[in-house]
Amino acid sequence: MFQEVLLNNLEGLTVQYESKSGSCYYYTKLGMFRVSNHWGRLANSKWRLEPMKPESDSKTKLGFAPWTQFYPDNSLEELYYLEMNYGKNAVNYQHKNNPNYNGKAVLRTSFETTKKIKQIRNLLNLTAWAKYYEYDDLDVLRKQIIEELIFTNKTLEEIKRELI
């Protein structure tokens, strides 16, 4: 997880690596700076950028991540859990080595995590699925289903069946 920072943080630093896609990497004793116009999953890397507030208008952004926040990754182990931010109406994955992990959310492989994220985003952004349920408040229904997806191993179909 990179935090967006101002470009002037690169003053005096030299590019140590430039990728084929144009991202530039600067290594320091404390961590890594990455300048890029693309963030997210790419090949075996998961570069996520937490934007500045207020967000910068530039498409190319500079992010910094301390070395302590680089975690092991592979497609076989259950390394990831989901974290829901209801204020921003957004779901994201976190690594189990994240110091904020409290052990309550179910750990999943990267494939399973991606599948659950897609399901949760559909629940948040679509409404057609809700016509099959009796409810007073759609947000309460959404939260109930999302919490089950995050904190249990139940499938979305199992959760929906239990609600009917």
Buried (B, 14 or more C-beta within 10 A) or exposed (E): BBBBBEEEEBEEEEEEEEBEEEBBBBBEEEBBBBBBEBBEEEEEEBBBBEEBEEEBEEEEBBBBBEEEBEBEEEEEEEBBBBBBEEEEEEBBBBBBEBEEBEEEBBBBBBEBBBBBBEBBEEBBEEEEBBEEEEEEEEEEBBBEBBEBBBEEEBBBEEBBEEBE
